[in-house]
């Protein structure tokens, strides 16, 4: 997948792709339906596919006082789009200047003059341009005027829940990893680099990989069964603690510590991806180390049970 970090990085010769646009945070099943439509229409036309996305999230610029946790980092978002077989991705830096671009300027100058799009397909609630003045009806009218096709991809539901990034965030924030997986079409990922910790896990007989995470969303504090994928692509059963370790210290900063079952190798400075399968329990403070150790080993047994057979 060819990645363009801004509009100026686009080649001089227009790509003439079939396009979709949006933040695509999580690349959930609703997004995947749009990508599938994008690919089928591109194949029919003999054209490449392109996802046009924005970074950072527009709300972080337009409403900085309202914190919107990101389901995944930009790096993970691009990795998933690559896995889905997208040909090109244009990442538009969203800042106050770009927020002033009108819907007409966006369509004429980017979609048409720079890209010469063949068609654009989006969800039904797409909004763009200064003041969110552009929508699917505007795209249709501009398409008729300029000469590109447009279409709407209907929303996807999980039961009665419309699949959206907001619904995924709510599931992850509550620790409902089963629901998050149904919405995403895969397990929610917590990713980062393994860094040195205080070594307390090893003294308890349960060494852990301490993760400096990449900015993606953490689930609520607790103990989780997870699949850990190391840099070499090997997958291992793991039990993960997300929280502040209340038995030993009080801190507002969440830590992520993973114990890989039946694994005894050095992971320092390596990337680690944790597919969060199920919450085992909430994080609690114990009266002493012996109680904590006993509970940890019960957690390991529970995690092994959850992950056998593989999920």
N, C-alpha and C positions, 0 to 999 in steps of 0.2 A: 504494500500500500504506500502510495506517495503521499507524504504529509507536507502541507504548506503552512508555515507558522503565521502568515498574514497574507493579505490580498496582494501586496507588492511582490511576494515570492512566487506568484502564479507565472507560468510560462507566457511568453508574449503571444503565442498562437493559442487561441481559445481551445479549451479541452472538449467542449461540446458534450457535456455529460448529462445523464439523468440524475437529478439532484433530490436530496431531502435536506431539511435543516431543522435545527433544534439543539437543545443542550445535551440531550441523550444521557443524562446522568443515570447510571445503573445499567443502561442498555437492557431494559427489562423486556418482557414479552410483548408489550405494546409497541416498543421501539422495534423489536425483532419483526413484527408484522409489517411495519413500514419498510424495513430493510429488505424483506422478502419481496414486497411489491416493487421496490426500487430495482432489485436485481432482475425480476422477471420482465419489467418494462425495458430495462437497459438491454437485456438479451434480445428482446423482440426487435429493438431498433438497431442493434449492433453498435451500441454506445457504451462508454465506460460509466461506472457508478461513482457518485461523489456524495459524501456527507459533509455538510457545512455546519460547524458547531462553534460554540463561543467559550472563551475562557478569560477571566473567571466567570462564575455564574452571574448573569445580569443583576440578580437581586442583591448581590454583594456590593454592587456599585450604586444601584438605584435606591436601595433601602438598607444601608449599612448597619442600621441599628437592629434589623431583624436577621438573626443568624439562621442561615439555611445550611445544615450540614450536608456535605457532599457524599453521596453513596460510594463513589469511587474517585480516585485521583484521575487527572487528565491522562497520565501515562497508562493506567489500567483501562480507561475508556478507549483509548486508541488501540490498545492491545486486543480488546474484545472486537472492535470494528475490523481490525486486521484478520482476526480469527473468522469473522463472518464473511470474509472475501470481498470487502469493499476495495475499490481500485484507488480512490483518491479521498483525502480528507483535508478540508480547508479549516484551520483553526483561527477564528477571528478574535484578536484581543479585544475584549469588551471593556471600554473605559468611558469616561464622561463625554469625550469627543464623539465616539461611535454612537453613544446613546442619543446624540442629536441628529443622526442620519435619518432622514425621512423614509417612509416606506417606498415612495417613488424613486428616491435616490438609490436605495438598496437594490430595487429591482432593475432599474435602468443601468446603473453603473457597475454593479457586481454580477448579478445574475445574467444580465444580457450582454453588456459591453465586454466584460472581462472573461466571462465563462461561455457565453453563447449557449445557454442550457437548451437541451432538447425538450425536457419535461421536468416537472417538479411534483413530488408526492409528499404530503404531510398528513399529520393528524388533524382531526376536526377542530381542535382548539388552538391551532397555531396563531401566534400574534407576533408582529415584528414592526420595526420602524419606530421613530420617535412617538412617544405616547401610545405605543402598541396600536397604531392606526392601521397597519396592514393585517389582513386576515386571509382566509382561504378564498373568500369571494373576490377580494382585491387581486389575489394571484390569478384567479380565473380570468378576470377582466383584462389584466395586463398581459396575460398569455395570449388572449385573442388579439390584442392590439399589436404585440411585438412578434408573435409567431411561435410561442412554445405551448406545450400541453401542460395541464395541471390536473391533479386529482386528490381525493381525500381517502385516507385509509381509516376504516371504522375502528373504534376502540375495542380493546380486548378485555374480557372480564374473567375473573376467577371467582366462580359462584356469582354473588351479587356485587362483588367489589370490582369497580373499574380499575384496571391496572394502570398505575401512574407512579412517577418518582415519589410523590408525596405518600402514597400508600406503602411503598417500599420503605421509606424513611420511618414511617410509623411502626411497621412490623419490626424493623431492626432495632429501633429505639426501645421497644417493649421486650426485646429478647425472643420474639416469636420467629425463630429461624425456619420453622416449617412453612409458615405463611410467606416469609420473605423468599424462600426457594420457589414456592408456587408462583409468585409474582415475577421473579427474575428469570425463571426457567433454569436455574442453577443455584448453588449455594452462595450466600453472601460472602464476599472475600474481605479479609483484613490482611493487608500487605505491608511489607517494610523490610528494613535491614536489621540483622541480628547484632546487638551491641552488648558490651559488658555490663552486667548488673552488679548487685552486691554479693552474689554467690550464695544467697540464703537457701535457694532451692537445692543446691548440691549438698549443703550441710544437713538438709532434711532427708537426703537420700533420693531426691527427685529433681535432678538438674533441669533447668528450664532455659529456653532461648528467649531472651528479652528483646522485644521488637521496638525499634524506632519506626513508627508507622508513617505511611506516605501521604497522609491527609484524608484518606477515605474514612468512612463512618465506622465508629466502634459500636457494637451492640451495648445494651445496658450492662452494668456491672454483674458479674456472675462467673460461673464455671461452665465451660462448653466442651462438647465433643466436636472435634474438627478433623479435617484432612489437611495435613501439612505437605506442601510441595516445595522441595528444595531446588537450588539453582540447577542441579543436574537433571531435573525433571522427575525425580523419584518421589513417590507419594507415600506418606506414613500416617498411621493413626496418631492422634494427638489429643491431649486434654489441655485446654487453654483457660487461663485465669485473666479476666478483664476486671480491673478495679484498683483499689487503693491499698490493699493488703492491711486491713484494719487490725489484725492480731498484733502487728509489729509497729505500725506507724499510722499517722493520720495525714493524708495529703489529698488535695483537690485534683491533682493530676492523675489521670488514669494510666495504668501500666498494662501492657499486654505481654503475658508470659506463657510460652507453650512448652509442654513436656511431650516429646515425641516418644511413643511407646516402642520398646524393643529397638532403641537407637542410641548409639554412643559415639558420635563423631563431632568434630569441631565445626560449628556453624558460624563463628564470629566473622562479621563483615560480609556475610552472604545474604542475599535476598531470600525471603521466606513468604510464601503465600498460604494463608489459612482459610480454608473453606469451612465456614461455621455451620455445623450440621444441626446441633440441638443444644439447648440450655439444660444443664444438669441440675443446677441449683443457684440460688442467689449467693452473693458474697456476704459472709458473716464474720464477726469477731469471736474468736475462741478464747477460753480462759487460760490456755497454756499451749505450749508447743506439742505436747503429747496428744491433746485432743485434735489439734490441727493436723498432725501427721496421720492419725487414724482416719480422719475425714478425707485427706488427700488420697490415701490408698483406696478408700471406698469410691472416690471420684474416678480413679483410674480404672477400677473394675467396671463401673457404670459406663464410662466412655468406651471401653473396649467392647462392651456388650452392644452399645448403640451402633458402633461402627462395624459390627460383624453380623450379617454380611455387609460388604461395602455398599455405601449409599452415594 
